[in-house]
Amino acid sequence: MFIRPNGETDVLRTISDAEDGKNEKGEEFQFVEAQDEAGNISSIVLFSNPKIGLILKLENLKIQFAYF
């Protein structure tokens, strides 16, 4: 579930299997796509490196959670 600043909620359902990968710098990650109730597709990327952390790409928004 994703809660927007205005209080609206979106329920995300996975539509792909988790895929392992590496970026151009060789950092490992897992990638999955999810779809909300309106049919919008979002990407969720979880990096093994806590300094990169979790990246959510929702519509035209990118949110990154990392440990600094």
MDTraj code that builds the backbone (N, CA, C; nanometers):
import mdtraj as md
import numpy as np

residues = "MET PHE ILE ARG PRO ASN GLY GLU THR ASP VAL LEU ARG THR ILE SER ASP ALA GLU ASP GLY LYS ASN GLU LYS GLY GLU GLU PHE GLN PHE VAL GLU ALA GLN ASP GLU ALA GLY ASN ILE SER SER ILE VAL LEU PHE SER ASN PRO LYS ILE GLY LEU ILE LEU LYS LEU GLU ASN LEU LYS ILE GLN PHE ALA TYR PHE".split()
xyz = np.array([
    [0.0846, -0.1165, 0.0000],
    [0.0000, 0.0000, 0.0000],
    [0.0896, 0.1234, 0.0000],
    [0.0549, 0.2202, -0.0809],
    [0.1252, 0.3475, -0.0889],
    [0.0276, 0.4564, -0.0451],
    [0.0665, 0.5338, 0.0544],
    [-0.0196, 0.6418, 0.1040],
    [0.0357, 0.7744, 0.0546],
    [-0.0455, 0.8468, -0.0193],
    [-0.0040, 0.9763, -0.0741],
    [-0.0157, 1.0856, 0.0322],
    [0.0549, 1.1979, 0.0122],
    [0.0486, 1.3079, 0.1098],
    [-0.0930, 1.3586, 0.1377],
    [-0.1819, 1.3480, 0.0394],
    [-0.3192, 1.3947, 0.0600],
    [-0.4073, 1.2915, 0.1304],
    [-0.3478, 1.1768, 0.1694],
    [-0.4211, 1.0738, 0.2415],
    [-0.4780, 0.9632, 0.1538],
    [-0.4785, 0.9820, 0.0213],
    [-0.5268, 0.8763, -0.0681],
    [-0.4316, 0.7579, -0.0631],
    [-0.4863, 0.6388, -0.0828],
    [-0.4031, 0.5188, -0.0819],
    [-0.4121, 0.4463, -0.2154],
    [-0.3041, 0.3828, -0.2519],
    [-0.2982, 0.2959, -0.3695],
    [-0.2516, 0.1593, -0.3225],
    [-0.3188, 0.0553, -0.3667],
    [-0.2755, -0.0807, -0.3376],
    [-0.1955, -0.1269, -0.4580],
    [-0.0708, -0.1665, -0.4335],
    [0.0162, -0.2143, -0.5403],
    [0.0193, -0.3662, -0.5379],
    [0.0061, -0.4268, -0.6551],
    [0.0139, -0.5717, -0.6681],
    [0.1275, -0.6037, -0.7651],
    [0.2112, -0.7012, -0.7270],
    [0.3227, -0.7357, -0.8146],
    [0.2706, -0.7981, -0.9432],
    [0.3351, -0.7621, -1.0543],
    [0.2963, -0.8181, -1.1839],
    [0.4150, -0.8844, -1.2531],
    [0.5295, -0.8876, -1.1836],
    [0.6458, -0.9567, -1.2393],
    [0.7178, -1.0297, -1.1267],
    [0.7943, -1.1289, -1.1642],
    [0.8794, -1.1957, -1.0665],
    [0.9957, -1.1039, -1.0323],
    [1.0522, -1.1214, -0.9149],
    [1.1708, -1.0450, -0.8772],
    [1.2871, -1.0881, -0.9659],
    [1.3564, -0.9913, -1.0212],
    [1.4715, -1.0183, -1.1067],
    [1.5967, -0.9660, -1.0381],
    [1.7028, -1.0479, -1.0361],
    [1.8312, -1.0045, -0.9845],
    [1.9082, -0.9363, -1.0968],
    [1.9868, -0.8370, -1.0620],
    [2.0666, -0.7695, -1.1627],
    [2.1791, -0.6898, -1.1010],
    [2.2579, -0.6280, -1.1871],
    [2.3654, -0.5385, -1.1459],
    [2.3574, -0.4133, -1.2326],
    [2.3868, -0.2988, -1.1700],
    [2.3884, -0.1755, -1.2479],
    [2.5253, -0.1586, -1.3134],
    [2.5459, -0.0462, -1.3822],
    [2.6705, -0.0233, -1.4552],
    [2.7924, -0.0139, -1.3627],
    [2.7696, 0.0104, -1.2341],
    [2.8801, 0.0158, -1.1373],
    [2.9036, -0.1190, -1.0700],
    [2.8265, -0.2210, -1.1075],
    [2.8420, -0.3541, -1.0517],
    [2.7679, -0.3776, -0.9214],
    [2.6812, -0.2839, -0.8817],
    [2.6064, -0.2978, -0.7564],
    [2.4832, -0.3854, -0.7794],
    [2.4655, -0.4844, -0.6920],
    [2.3572, -0.5811, -0.7068],
    [2.2246, -0.5236, -0.6595],
    [2.1169, -0.5663, -0.7281],
    [1.9833, -0.5215, -0.6904],
    [1.8812, -0.6275, -0.7274],
    [1.7603, -0.6108, -0.6729],
    [1.6432, -0.6876, -0.7148],
    [1.5407, -0.5883, -0.7673],
    [1.4717, -0.6268, -0.8738],
    [1.3768, -0.5402, -0.9417],
    [1.2432, -0.6120, -0.9540],
    [1.1347, -0.5397, -0.9285],
    [1.0007, -0.5957, -0.9474],
    [0.9090, -0.4837, -0.9959],
    [0.8118, -0.5184, -1.0780],
    [0.7117, -0.4221, -1.1212],
    [0.5809, -0.4505, -1.0494],
    [0.5087, -0.3443, -1.0187],
    [0.3801, -0.3554, -0.9504],
    [0.2791, -0.2668, -1.0213],
    [0.1520, -0.3006, -1.0067],
    [0.0442, -0.2255, -1.0715],
    [-0.0569, -0.1836, -0.9657],
    [-0.1032, -0.0580, -0.9749],
    [-0.2045, -0.0129, -0.8801],
    [-0.3433, -0.0409, -0.9353],
    [-0.4460, -0.0038, -0.8600],
    [-0.5841, -0.0340, -0.8981],
    [-0.6267, 0.0376, -1.0260],
    [-0.5605, 0.1499, -1.0599],
    [-0.5933, 0.2245, -1.1817],
    [-0.5177, 0.1733, -1.3033],
    [-0.4282, 0.0762, -1.2820],
    [-0.3522, 0.0198, -1.3931],
    [-0.2159, 0.0832, -1.4149],
    [-0.1771, 0.1788, -1.3313],
    [-0.0456, 0.2413, -1.3431],
    [0.0616, 0.1439, -1.2962],
    [0.1696, 0.1337, -1.3720],
    [0.2777, 0.0418, -1.3399],
    [0.3905, 0.1175, -1.2718],
    [0.4391, 0.0613, -1.1625],
    [0.5479, 0.1202, -1.0845],
    [0.6628, 0.0220, -1.0775],
    [0.7835, 0.0743, -1.0575],
    [0.9027, -0.0088, -1.0421],
    [0.9522, 0.0014, -0.8990],
    [0.9965, -0.1111, -0.8458],
    [1.0560, -0.1153, -0.7123],
    [1.1923, -0.1807, -0.7276],
    [1.2967, -0.1083, -0.6856],
    [1.4333, -0.1585, -0.6972],
    [1.4961, -0.1575, -0.5583],
    [1.5445, -0.2727, -0.5145],
    [1.6070, -0.2864, -0.3835],
    [1.7541, -0.3222, -0.4044],
    [1.8434, -0.2306, -0.3631],
    [1.9865, -0.2536, -0.3783],
    [2.0429, -0.3219, -0.2544],
    [2.1454, -0.4057, -0.2728],
    [2.2140, -0.4704, -0.1615],
    [2.2927, -0.3687, -0.0802],
    [2.3400, -0.2633, -0.1435],
    [2.4176, -0.1585, -0.0779],
    [2.3223, -0.0652, -0.0030],
    [2.3296, -0.0588, 0.1321],
    [2.2366, 0.0255, 0.2076],
    [2.2515, 0.1748, 0.1784],
    [2.3649, 0.2159, 0.1197],
    [2.3822, 0.3574, 0.0858],
    [2.3023, 0.3951, -0.0388],
    [2.2603, 0.2946, -0.1155],
    [2.1690, 0.3179, -0.2278],
    [2.0272, 0.2869, -0.1820],
    [2.0091, 0.1720, -0.1161],
    [1.8828, 0.1367, -0.0529],
    [1.7716, 0.0966, -0.1469],
    [1.6540, 0.1473, -0.1190],
    [1.5317, 0.1136, -0.1912],
    [1.4900, 0.2317, -0.2777],
    [1.4595, 0.2055, -0.4044],
    [1.4135, 0.3096, -0.4959],
    [1.2747, 0.2717, -0.5458],
    [1.1785, 0.3598, -0.5274],
    [1.0433, 0.3418, -0.5802],
    [1.0237, 0.4408, -0.6941],
    [0.9783, 0.3920, -0.8086],
    [0.9448, 0.4795, -0.9205],
    [0.7952, 0.4678, -0.9429],
    [0.7221, 0.5723, -0.9045],
    [0.5769, 0.5755, -0.9136],
    [0.5363, 0.6894, -1.0054],
    [0.4760, 0.6542, -1.1177],
    [0.4340, 0.7537, -1.2162],
    [0.5529, 0.8441, -1.2484],
    [0.5442, 0.9735, -1.2221],
    [0.6547, 1.0645, -1.2537],
    [0.7357, 1.0992, -1.1289],
    [0.7316, 1.0135, -1.0279],
    [0.7940, 1.0388, -0.8994],
    [0.8967, 0.9299, -0.8701],
    [1.0125, 0.9693, -0.8162],
    [1.1153, 0.8734, -0.7751],
    [1.1453, 0.9002, -0.6286],
    [1.1334, 0.7953, -0.5450],
    [1.1590, 0.8065, -0.4021],
    [1.2700, 0.7087, -0.3680],
    [1.3714, 0.7579, -0.2949],
    [1.4825, 0.6724, -0.2570],
    [1.4979, 0.6729, -0.1053],
    [1.5061, 0.5535, -0.0470],
    [1.5319, 0.5361, 0.0946],
    [1.6715, 0.4760, 0.1074],
    [1.7611, 0.5449, 0.1767],
    [1.8976, 0.4972, 0.1890],
    [1.9537, 0.5302, 0.3263],
    [2.0593, 0.4599, 0.3611],
    [2.1285, 0.4837, 0.4883],
    [2.2530, 0.5666, 0.4573],
    [2.2665, 0.6813, 0.5214],
    [2.3837, 0.7676, 0.4991],
    [2.4682, 0.7743, 0.6215],
])
top = md.Topology()
chain = top.add_chain()
for i, resn in enumerate(residues, 1):
    res = top.add_residue(resn, chain, resSeq=i)
    for name in ("N", "CA", "C"):
        top.add_atom(name, md.element.get_by_symbol(name[0]), res)
traj = md.Trajectory(xyz[None], top)
